[in-house]
């Protein structure tokens, strides 16, 4: 058995998603450094391991791999800094707020010869993984219609509800299912989006309809509730050969290890049973940095997800369908 050296992961950010990541990294047996404008001491203390470092430069100099868990609008600068330091990068979704920034990040990593792994964790949830495998194997025949829904409590930090910083519900929450719909049914030709409620106040809901080049249709819905609700996801995927559906309210399948304590505010799925999809995801990324196979989600996938979400935001502005070729 090959002796693999210990890896040091430098985590940037200490918010909610960082809790999922640090628990998984520690379970994978790597050393973890954390740098954040706030919350780093509490994050490390809560997990009993890890080290807080005082600057980005120190983190980059001491890390083998950088994990960006900061707000969306900060991703580009941090990924470019990591690339310039010669570090492979894991970056939370969406890779960036705009297609332009995402393309710049990918190019920076390409020039530096480092990997960029977008953390689209829904690809690693077991129920979604099983469904995609059935689609990929042709067990549902030719795909006709996909329906996805994702419903939770609106996130607390204000930047989430600022569309200029996060992209709002479409770019932050619904990008999971926009990515998955494309993974199943292939490239998207056009996008039509509608939204009720205003970003930044109250409950906001949106629906995005994708017309794929194959002719199949995907409907993606999302709700950020102003009041506390249980987090819920649903999908229904139908083809000429059958149908698969899942509803987390009826059959919760999440995780017990490498995740976090049970969610208290409905922003993410609750702890139940099975391996954490965050653990599965980061294990796959870590293996790739050590010469293993290409992960199931690539930087190009991350770019295409941002492209679809940006087209959906444009559709909201023009109140009409938007061709992906014409999206800006």
C-alpha positions as CSV (number, residue, x, y, z in Angstrom):
1,X,0.0,0.0,0.0
2,X,1.4,3.4,-1.0
3,X,2.3,5.7,1.9
4,X,0.3,8.9,1.3
5,X,1.8,11.9,3.1
6,X,-0.4,13.9,5.5
7,X,-2.2,16.7,3.8
8,X,-2.7,20.1,5.4
9,X,-6.0,21.8,4.4
10,X,-6.3,25.5,4.8
11,X,-10.0,26.5,5.3
12,X,-11.1,30.0,4.6
13,X,-14.3,31.0,6.4
14,X,-16.0,29.8,9.6
15,X,-19.7,30.1,8.8
16,X,-22.4,27.4,8.6
17,X,-20.9,25.5,5.7
18,X,-17.5,25.5,7.2
19,X,-18.9,23.4,10.1
20,X,-19.8,20.6,7.6
21,X,-16.4,20.9,5.9
22,X,-14.1,20.9,9.0
23,X,-15.9,17.8,10.4
24,X,-15.3,16.0,7.2
25,X,-11.7,17.0,6.8
26,X,-10.9,15.9,10.3
27,X,-12.6,12.6,9.7
28,X,-10.4,12.1,6.6
29,X,-7.4,12.4,8.9
30,X,-5.9,15.6,7.5
31,X,-4.5,18.6,9.4
32,X,-6.8,21.7,9.2
33,X,-5.8,25.3,9.5
34,X,-8.6,28.0,9.6
35,X,-8.5,31.6,8.8
36,X,-11.6,33.8,9.0
37,X,-12.6,37.4,9.7
38,X,-14.7,36.0,12.5
39,X,-15.7,32.7,14.1
40,X,-12.5,30.7,13.6
41,X,-11.7,30.2,17.3
42,X,-15.2,29.0,18.0
43,X,-15.2,26.7,15.0
44,X,-11.9,25.0,16.0
45,X,-12.9,24.8,19.6
46,X,-16.3,23.2,18.7
47,X,-14.5,20.4,16.9
48,X,-11.6,19.9,19.2
49,X,-9.0,19.9,16.5
50,X,-7.5,22.3,14.0
51,X,-5.5,25.5,14.3
52,X,-6.4,29.1,13.8
53,X,-4.0,31.1,11.7
54,X,-3.9,34.9,11.6
55,X,-3.5,35.7,8.0
56,X,-4.3,34.5,4.4
57,X,-0.6,34.6,3.6
58,X,0.2,32.2,6.5
59,X,-2.6,29.9,5.6
60,X,-1.4,29.7,1.9
61,X,2.2,29.1,2.9
62,X,1.4,26.2,5.2
63,X,-1.4,24.5,3.3
64,X,-1.3,21.8,0.6
65,X,-5.0,22.3,-0.3
66,X,-7.2,25.4,0.2
67,X,-11.0,25.1,0.9
68,X,-12.9,28.3,0.3
69,X,-16.1,28.5,2.5
70,X,-16.6,32.2,2.5
71,X,-19.4,34.3,1.0
72,X,-19.9,34.0,-2.8
73,X,-18.7,37.5,-3.7
74,X,-15.3,36.8,-2.1
75,X,-14.6,33.6,-4.0
76,X,-12.8,34.9,-7.0
77,X,-10.1,36.8,-5.1
78,X,-9.4,34.0,-2.7
79,X,-9.3,31.3,-5.4
80,X,-7.0,33.4,-7.5
81,X,-4.7,33.9,-4.4
82,X,-4.6,30.2,-3.8
83,X,-3.9,29.5,-7.4
84,X,-1.1,32.0,-7.4
85,X,0.4,30.2,-4.4
86,X,0.3,26.9,-6.3
87,X,-2.5,25.3,-4.2
88,X,-5.3,23.0,-5.4
89,X,-8.7,24.6,-4.4
90,X,-12.0,23.4,-3.2
91,X,-14.6,26.1,-3.5
92,X,-18.1,26.2,-2.2
93,X,-21.0,26.7,-4.7
94,X,-21.7,28.8,-6.6
95,X,-18.1,29.1,-7.8
96,X,-18.8,32.9,-8.2
97,X,-21.6,35.4,-8.6
98,X,-21.1,35.8,-12.4
99,X,-19.9,33.9,-15.4
100,X,-17.1,36.4,-15.9
101,X,-15.7,35.8,-12.4
102,X,-16.1,32.0,-12.7
103,X,-14.2,32.0,-16.0
104,X,-11.5,34.1,-14.5
105,X,-11.1,31.7,-11.6
106,X,-10.9,28.6,-13.9
107,X,-8.3,30.4,-16.1
108,X,-6.2,31.3,-13.1
109,X,-6.2,27.7,-11.9
110,X,-5.4,26.5,-15.4
111,X,-2.4,28.8,-15.7
112,X,-1.1,27.8,-12.3
113,X,-1.5,24.1,-13.0
114,X,-3.8,23.5,-10.0
115,X,-7.2,21.9,-9.6
116,X,-10.4,23.7,-8.9
117,X,-13.1,21.6,-7.3
118,X,-16.6,23.1,-7.0
119,X,-18.5,21.8,-3.9
120,X,-21.8,20.9,-5.5
121,X,-22.7,18.6,-2.6
122,X,-26.1,17.5,-3.9
123,X,-24.3,15.3,-6.5
124,X,-23.1,13.3,-3.5
125,X,-26.4,12.8,-1.6
126,X,-27.1,9.1,-1.8
127,X,-30.7,9.4,-3.1
128,X,-29.6,11.8,-5.9
129,X,-26.6,9.7,-6.7
130,X,-28.8,6.6,-7.1
131,X,-31.2,8.5,-9.3
132,X,-28.5,9.8,-11.5
133,X,-27.0,6.4,-11.9
134,X,-30.4,5.1,-13.1
135,X,-30.6,7.9,-15.6
136,X,-27.0,7.4,-16.8
137,X,-27.6,3.6,-17.3
138,X,-30.7,4.3,-19.4
139,X,-33.1,2.7,-16.9
140,X,-35.5,5.5,-17.3
141,X,-35.2,5.6,-21.1
142,X,-35.1,9.0,-22.8
143,X,-35.7,11.7,-20.2
144,X,-38.9,13.7,-20.7
145,X,-39.5,15.7,-17.5
146,X,-37.6,16.4,-14.3
147,X,-39.1,18.3,-11.3
148,X,-37.0,19.4,-8.4
149,X,-38.0,21.4,-5.2
150,X,-35.9,22.7,-2.4
151,X,-37.5,24.5,0.6
152,X,-35.9,25.8,3.8
153,X,-35.7,28.7,6.2
154,X,-34.1,31.8,4.7
155,X,-30.4,32.0,5.8
156,X,-29.6,34.5,8.5
157,X,-26.5,36.4,7.3
158,X,-27.6,39.4,5.3
159,X,-25.4,38.9,2.3
160,X,-27.4,35.8,1.3
161,X,-30.5,38.0,0.8
162,X,-28.5,40.6,-1.2
163,X,-28.9,39.5,-4.8
164,X,-25.9,41.6,-5.9
165,X,-23.6,39.6,-3.5
166,X,-25.1,36.1,-3.5
167,X,-27.4,35.9,-6.5
168,X,-30.3,35.4,-4.1
169,X,-32.4,32.2,-4.0
170,X,-31.7,31.2,-7.6
171,X,-27.9,31.4,-7.5
172,X,-27.5,30.3,-3.9
173,X,-30.2,27.7,-3.2
174,X,-31.6,26.5,-6.5
175,X,-28.2,26.2,-8.2
176,X,-28.0,22.7,-6.7
177,X,-30.9,21.5,-8.7
178,X,-30.1,23.5,-11.8
179,X,-26.7,21.7,-11.8
180,X,-28.3,18.4,-11.3
181,X,-30.9,18.8,-14.0
182,X,-28.2,19.6,-16.5
183,X,-26.1,16.6,-15.2
184,X,-29.1,14.3,-16.0
185,X,-30.5,15.8,-19.2
186,X,-27.5,17.5,-20.8
187,X,-26.9,21.0,-22.1
188,X,-29.6,23.7,-21.6
189,X,-30.9,25.7,-24.5
190,X,-33.1,28.2,-22.8
191,X,-34.3,29.3,-19.3
192,X,-37.5,30.9,-18.1
193,X,-37.8,32.1,-14.5
194,X,-40.5,33.6,-12.3
195,X,-40.3,34.7,-8.6
196,X,-42.7,35.8,-5.9
197,X,-41.7,37.9,-2.9
198,X,-38.7,40.3,-2.7
199,X,-35.2,39.2,-2.0
200,X,-34.2,40.6,1.3
201,X,-37.5,40.5,3.1
202,X,-40.2,38.0,3.9
203,X,-40.6,34.6,2.1
204,X,-39.3,34.4,-1.4
205,X,-40.1,31.6,-3.9
206,X,-38.9,31.0,-7.4
207,X,-39.4,28.6,-10.3
208,X,-37.0,28.0,-13.2
209,X,-37.9,26.0,-16.3
210,X,-35.1,24.7,-18.4
211,X,-35.5,23.5,-22.0
212,X,-32.6,21.2,-22.7
213,X,-31.1,20.8,-26.2
214,X,-32.4,17.2,-26.1
215,X,-36.0,18.5,-25.9
216,X,-36.6,17.4,-22.3
217,X,-37.9,19.9,-19.8
218,X,-36.8,20.5,-16.2
219,X,-38.7,22.5,-13.6
220,X,-36.7,23.7,-10.6
221,X,-38.5,25.3,-7.6
222,X,-37.1,26.9,-4.5
223,X,-38.5,28.6,-1.3
224,X,-36.7,30.6,1.4
225,X,-39.2,30.9,4.2
226,X,-39.3,33.9,6.5
227,X,-40.4,31.7,9.4
228,X,-38.8,28.5,10.6
229,X,-39.6,25.4,8.6
230,X,-38.2,21.9,8.2
231,X,-35.8,21.6,5.3
232,X,-37.3,19.6,2.5
233,X,-36.2,18.4,-0.9
234,X,-38.2,16.5,-3.6
235,X,-37.5,15.2,-7.1
236,X,-39.4,13.4,-9.8
237,X,-37.6,12.2,-12.9
238,X,-39.6,10.7,-15.7
239,X,-38.6,9.1,-19.0
240,X,-39.9,6.8,-21.7
241,X,-38.9,3.8,-19.5
242,X,-40.1,4.8,-16.1
243,X,-40.2,7.3,-13.2
244,X,-38.2,7.8,-10.0
245,X,-39.3,10.1,-7.2
246,X,-38.1,11.0,-3.8
247,X,-39.4,13.2,-1.0
248,X,-37.2,13.9,2.1
249,X,-40.3,14.4,4.2
250,X,-41.4,10.8,3.6
251,X,-38.0,9.2,3.5
252,X,-35.2,11.2,5.1
253,X,-31.7,10.1,4.1
254,X,-28.9,12.3,5.2
255,X,-26.0,11.6,7.5
256,X,-24.6,10.9,10.9
257,X,-20.8,11.2,10.4
258,X,-18.6,13.9,9.1
259,X,-21.5,16.4,9.2
260,X,-22.7,18.6,12.0
261,X,-25.1,18.7,14.9
262,X,-28.8,18.6,14.0
263,X,-30.0,21.7,12.2
264,X,-32.1,24.0,14.3
265,X,-33.3,26.6,11.8
266,X,-34.3,24.7,8.7
267,X,-31.4,26.0,6.6
268,X,-30.0,22.6,5.8
269,X,-31.1,18.9,6.1
270,X,-31.2,17.4,9.6
271,X,-28.9,14.6,10.8
272,X,-30.4,11.2,10.3
273,X,-28.4,8.2,9.0
274,X,-25.7,7.3,6.4
275,X,-22.4,8.8,5.5
276,X,-22.3,12.6,5.2
277,X,-22.4,13.7,1.5
278,X,-19.9,16.3,2.5
279,X,-17.5,13.6,3.7
280,X,-18.1,11.7,0.4
281,X,-17.5,14.8,-1.6
282,X,-14.3,15.9,0.1
283,X,-12.9,12.4,0.1
284,X,-13.4,12.3,-3.7
285,X,-11.6,15.7,-4.0
286,X,-8.8,14.7,-1.7
287,X,-8.2,11.5,-3.7
288,X,-8.0,13.5,-6.9
289,X,-5.3,15.7,-5.5
290,X,-3.4,12.6,-4.7
291,X,-3.5,11.2,-8.2
292,X,-6.9,9.6,-8.1
293,X,-9.8,9.7,-10.6
294,X,-11.5,12.9,-11.7
295,X,-14.3,13.8,-9.3
296,X,-17.9,13.6,-10.5
297,X,-18.2,17.4,-10.6
298,X,-15.7,19.5,-12.4
299,X,-14.9,23.2,-12.6
300,X,-16.6,23.3,-16.0
301,X,-19.7,21.9,-14.4
302,X,-19.5,24.7,-11.8
303,X,-19.2,27.2,-14.6
304,X,-22.2,25.9,-16.5
305,X,-24.3,26.0,-13.3
306,X,-23.5,29.6,-12.8
307,X,-24.3,30.3,-16.5
308,X,-27.8,28.7,-16.1
309,X,-28.4,30.6,-12.8
310,X,-27.3,33.9,-14.3
311,X,-29.6,33.3,-17.3
312,X,-32.4,32.7,-14.9
313,X,-31.7,36.0,-13.1
314,X,-31.7,37.7,-16.5
315,X,-35.1,36.1,-17.3
316,X,-36.5,37.6,-14.1
317,X,-35.5,41.0,-15.4
318,X,-36.8,40.7,-18.9
319,X,-39.8,38.7,-17.9
320,X,-39.2,36.2,-20.8
321,X,-37.2,33.2,-21.7
322,X,-33.5,33.7,-22.2
323,X,-31.3,31.7,-24.5
324,X,-28.1,30.5,-22.9
325,X,-26.2,31.6,-25.9
326,X,-27.6,35.2,-25.4
327,X,-27.3,35.3,-21.6
328,X,-25.2,38.0,-20.1
